[in-house]
Amino acid sequence: MPWVTEMRRANNIADKQIVTPLYYDYYESPIGLLEVGGTAEAITSLSFVQSPRPAYDSHPAVREAVRQLDEYFYHRRQDFHLKIHMDGTGFQKKVWRQLLEVPYGRLASYRDIAVAIGRPRAVRAVGAANGKNPIALVVPCHRIIGSNGKLIGYGSGLWRKEWLLRHEGSI
């Protein structure tokens, strides 16, 4: 069995703890190193990191995400086709599902997302949920801008958000 650096615990139906191995792989993008994390079944995280973990084990599921990232950065892919799993509150999951509806090359505001999920007064809560998105790029939180049209709120740096939006042709 491959060596795995982390394990994720989940409850099964009988309330017994089961352990799911987490796998990692990395992609050196034009704007920094991306870490892809996941199980054998789904991608669970994608984020910019300074350096790879000292020891990690990959899996075909995360390697497929790396392959699709390469296609995205070389303009050969606009949509990701990956199985993803995101842990979060019900509200966060609603926001994240709505982010998936914002197409490549388009922008939406935090207000647009709030209205789309039926919570028009929850603009700040949408912003907070957007900031907690664990699967950057695939769940395109970078496509969300302020109601005034300004680039705001990207945890990996506004310079990356601007680069991604220029890459997609939306600014």
C-alpha positions in Angstrom: 0.0 0.0 0.0 1.4 3.5 -0.9 2.5 5.7 1.9 -0.1 8.5 2.5 0.7 11.7 4.4 -2.9 12.4 5.7 -6.1 10.6 6.4 -9.6 12.0 6.4 -12.2 10.6 8.8 -15.8 10.1 7.9 -18.8 8.5 9.5 -20.3 5.6 7.8 -24.0 4.5 8.2 -23.3 2.3 11.2 -21.6 5.3 13.0 -18.2 3.6 12.8 -15.2 5.6 11.8 -13.8 4.8 8.4 -10.5 6.3 7.2 -10.1 7.6 3.6 -6.6 8.2 2.3 -5.8 11.6 1.0 -3.5 11.9 -2.1 -1.7 14.9 -3.4 -0.1 16.1 -6.6 1.3 19.4 -7.9 1.1 21.6 -10.9 3.6 24.4 -11.6 1.3 27.0 -13.2 2.4 30.3 -14.7 1.2 32.0 -11.5 2.5 29.6 -8.9 2.5 26.1 -7.6 -0.9 24.4 -7.3 -1.5 21.6 -4.8 -4.3 19.2 -5.8 -5.7 17.0 -3.0 -8.3 14.3 -3.1 -9.3 10.8 -2.4 -9.5 7.9 -4.8 -13.0 9.1 -5.6 -12.9 12.9 -5.8 -10.9 16.1 -5.6 -11.3 17.8 -2.2 -8.8 20.7 -2.4 -7.0 22.8 -4.9 -4.9 25.8 -3.8 -1.8 27.8 -4.4 1.1 26.7 -2.1 4.7 27.8 -1.6 6.2 24.3 -1.9 5.1 20.7 -2.1 4.7 18.5 1.0 7.9 16.8 2.0 6.4 13.4 1.3 3.2 12.7 -0.6 1.5 10.0 -2.6 -0.4 10.7 -5.8 -3.4 8.9 -7.3 -5.0 8.8 -10.8 -7.8 11.0 -9.6 -5.5 13.9 -8.6 -3.2 13.3 -11.6 -6.3 13.8 -13.9 -6.9 17.1 -12.2 -3.3 18.1 -12.9 -3.7 17.1 -16.5 -6.8 19.3 -16.8 -5.1 22.2 -15.1 -2.3 22.0 -17.8 -5.0 22.1 -20.5 -6.6 25.1 -18.8 -3.4 27.1 -18.6 -2.5 26.3 -22.2 -6.0 27.4 -23.5 -7.1 23.9 -24.4 -9.8 23.6 -21.7 -12.5 26.0 -20.4 -14.5 23.6 -18.2 -13.2 21.1 -15.7 -14.7 17.6 -15.7 -13.7 16.2 -12.3 -15.6 14.6 -9.5 -15.3 17.0 -6.5 -16.3 16.7 -2.9 -16.6 19.9 -0.8 -17.1 19.9 3.0 -19.0 22.9 4.2 -22.2 24.3 5.6 -25.4 24.1 3.6 -25.1 27.8 2.7 -21.5 27.5 1.6 -22.4 24.5 -0.6 -25.2 26.5 -2.2 -22.8 29.3 -3.0 -20.2 27.0 -4.4 -22.7 25.2 -6.6 -23.7 28.6 -7.9 -20.1 29.5 -8.6 -20.0 26.5 -10.9 -22.7 28.2 -13.0 -20.5 31.2 -13.9 -19.0 30.3 -17.3 -15.4 30.7 -18.5 -14.9 34.3 -19.7 -17.7 35.7 -17.7 -18.0 37.6 -14.4 -20.6 37.7 -11.7 -20.8 39.9 -8.6 -21.3 38.7 -5.0 -24.8 40.2 -5.3 -25.5 38.2 -8.4 -24.6 35.0 -6.5 -26.7 36.1 -3.5 -29.8 36.7 -5.7 -29.3 33.5 -7.6 -29.3 31.4 -4.5 -32.4 33.2 -3.2 -30.7 35.2 -0.5 -30.4 38.7 -2.0 -29.5 40.3 1.4 -26.7 37.8 2.1 -24.0 39.5 -0.1 -21.4 39.5 2.7 -22.1 35.9 3.6 -21.7 35.0 0.0 -18.3 36.8 0.0 -17.3 34.8 3.1 -18.4 31.5 1.6 -16.6 32.4 -1.7 -13.4 33.0 0.4 -13.7 29.5 2.0 -13.9 27.7 -1.4 -11.6 24.7 -1.0 -11.2 24.0 -4.8 -9.9 27.1 -6.5 -10.1 27.4 -10.3 -12.3 24.3 -10.7 -15.0 26.1 -8.6 -14.3 29.5 -10.1 -14.4 31.9 -7.2 -11.9 34.1 -9.2 -14.8 35.0 -11.5 -16.6 36.9 -8.7 -16.2 40.6 -8.4 -17.6 43.5 -6.4 -20.9 45.0 -7.3 -19.0 48.1 -8.3 -17.1 46.0 -10.9 -13.8 46.0 -9.0 -11.6 43.0 -8.3 -11.9 42.2 -4.6 -11.5 39.3 -2.3 -9.1 36.7 -3.6 -7.2 34.8 -1.0 -4.4 33.9 -3.3 -3.8 37.5 -4.2 -5.6 40.0 -6.4 -2.7 39.8 -8.9 -3.6 36.1 -9.5 -7.3 36.9 -9.8 -6.5 39.6 -12.4 -4.1 37.2 -14.3 -6.8 34.4 -14.4 -9.5 36.8 -15.6 -7.2 38.1 -18.3 -6.3 34.5 -19.2 -10.0 33.8 -19.6 -10.6 37.0 -21.6 -13.2 38.4 -19.1 -11.2 41.7 -18.4 
